[in-house]
Amino acid sequence: MNISGMNNSPEIHRLANSIAGLVTVITELINAKVKEANAARVAVDAVLPQQVSQPIVLEGWVSKKGVAEHFNISVRSIDNWMKRGMLPYIRTGKSVRFKLSEAEETLNHCFKIRGR
């Protein structure tokens, strides 16, 4: 069969129509997903300014000395609490760092005075 006879064959026309239909369906699906994404973005943009009324403050890490000053105790007490596993910390090389919020939460749990 030569090329000119192939261009007019019914199989080629059916294949072209099938591909065109497939392209149409894919385009409709993509457009629907884009509309959903835009609607979600509009909803988030509408809610976000109401929820973020205060700036977000990221908590930093402090040294043993900083924790000792915060709790008004000695650095030696911090060392003892670390050895007993009463104080969460991370070690990076020779340096030890704490998050004050985690330290407070843990110490409140460990030293909570119970009523009678």
Secondary structure by P-SEA (a helix, b strand, c coil): ccaaaaaacaaaaaaaaaaaaaaaaaaaaaaaaaaaaaaaaaaaaaaccccccccbbbbbbbcaaaaaaaacccaaaaaaaaaaccccccccccbbbbcaaaaaaaaaaacccccc
